[in-house]
Amino acid sequence: MGMNKAARTEWWESLPTGIRDEIDGYILQDSLLGAVRVIVAVGRAPHGIGVGTAQLIAHDRYLHHGDRIAREPESPLDLESLAFRAAGCGGRIMAIEAVWDGDTVHDWFVRLLAVTADPAGEAHMATVYWSTAKRYLGEDAEGGPRHPVAVAAERAGRALAEHLAVAFHFASPDTPDDEAPRRQP
């Protein structure tokens, strides 16, 4: 059974200062898993707090701290930066692929990957979050039927693929789907 906002706030305020500081320390470092782990550890036995409720409590703390959270730097999506990153890949690049992913902090996002041969594998080129897409697309980020994250990932990924003269693959550009079929060699 989940807790409503008032119950979560009451539980939070009942915690000793040291525990609150530890949880907020994880939040301020943008470490959702660290915060959730502590919340579950101190809340499961006496209060029945499981992972779902712990995530809601951590989310409340993310909202509380807002811009004070040290976020990981956003990936560059300009062709020059992506090409520079691709040049450092181990292996011959066969394709650029866009793959949906998601979590409780960023909602849906897209990872741009370089699919390699010799050795076979993949190399991370960029992660496209909502904020990354807004920065990259500017005025084009608002409106349109497609998720701005998908639009930005497709535009940047396709440009890189064309630059490298390789295929571009995005299995589900219109709908977030982290189980969409991956590119087959």
N, C-alpha and C positions, 0 to 999 in steps of 0.2 A: 504494500500500500504506500503510495507516495505522500509526501507532505505538501501542503499548500504553502504559499509564500510566507504567510504569517507564522506558521509552525516552523518553517526553516529559519526565519529570522529569530524566533524565540530560542530555537536550539542553538543557533550560532552565538547569540548573546549569553547563553548559559555556559559556553566553553571557557576554560581558563585562558587568560591572556596569552600564555606561552604557546598553547595549541593554535589559537587564532593567528598568532604571529607566524607560526610555522606554515600553516595553510596559506596565508596571504603571501608569505615568502615564495612559495611555489607559484602562486598566481602571478605575482609581479615578475617572475622569470618566464612566464608563459609556459609553465609546466603543468598542464591539466592533469596528466597521469599522477604526478607526485602529489598534487592536492587531493585528488580523488582517493588515492591510496591512504592518506592520513585520515581523511573524513570517514572512510569505511572502517579503518582500524579503531578509531575512537568512538564511532557511532553505531557499529553493528550490534554489539552485545547489549548495551543498555537501551538502545533506542530503535533497533531493527532497521538501521539505515543501510541499504544496499547500494550497489553501484549506480543505479538509476537516480535515486534521490541524491547521492553524493555528487553526481554530475550537475544536478539542478542547483545544489548548494554552491558548488564551484562556479557555475554560471552566474549566480547572484553576485559572487565576489568579483568575477570578471567585469560585470556591469558596474559594480561599486568603484573599482579602480580605473576603469576606462583607459584613457590615454597614458596613464602611468605605467602600464604594462610594457615590458621590454619585448617587443615582437621580433620575430626573426626577420631579417632584411628581405624585402621583396625581390624576386627574380627579375633581371632585366629581360625585356622582350624585344628589344631592337635587334635588327638583323646582324649588325656588327658584333654585338656582345654574344649572341647565340652562335654565330659562325666561329668566333674565337673559342668559345666553350667546346664546340664540336671538334675543332682542330686538335683539342687535347684528349679526345677519346682514344681509349685503347681499342684497337680493332678498326676494321673497315666499316663505315656506316652504310647500311643497306636501306634504311627508311627512317623517317621521323614519325613517331606515333603520339597521338593525344589520348590519354586515358583518364577517365573520371575517377575521382576519389572523394572522400568526405570525412568529416569528423564533427564533433560537437562544438568546436570552437569556430571553425571556418565555414561550416555548412558544406556545400558542394564546391569542389575545385578540380582543376585539370592539371595533370602532370604531363609535360612534354618530354619525351624520351627519344634518344637516338638508339635505334636497334642496330647492333653490330654483328659482324661475322669476323672470324679469325682474331680473337676468340668470340664465340657466340655470346651475346648478352645484351644488356641495355645500359645506357648512361643517361643520367638525369641532366636535362638541359634547362628546365625551368618549372616552377610551380606557379600556376595562375589562380590566384585567389580573387574574390570579388574586388578588393581594393586594388589589386594589380591590374585587373581588367579595366577598372574605372580610370586609372592613371594612363594606361596604354591607349584606350579608345577615346578618351576625352568626351566630347559631346556625343559621340556615337554610342556611349555606354547605356544611355537611357532609351527606352522605347525598343521596338522591334520584338518579334515573337520569341527569339532565341535568348537563352541565358547569356549575359555579357561575358562570363567566364569562357563559354564555348566559342563565342565569336572571337575573342582575343586570342585564345589558344589556337584556333583554326587559322586565323590570319598570320600569327607569328610562326606557327609550325609549318604552314604551307610555304611561306616566304623562305624559311630555312631549307626546307626540302628542295625547293626550286633552285636555290643558291648552290646546294650540294649535288643537284641533279639526281635525286633519289625520290622514291615514292613517299607520299604522305598518307597516313591512315588515321581515321577518327571514326570508330565504329558507331558512335551514338551522338552525333553533333547536336541533335535537336532535343534530346532528353537525357538528363543525368542518369547514368547507369554504370555502376562500378563493376558490373558483371558482364558488360558488353564483350562480344568476342574480340580477342586480341588478333593482331596481324599474324598471319602464318607465313613462314619463310617459303 
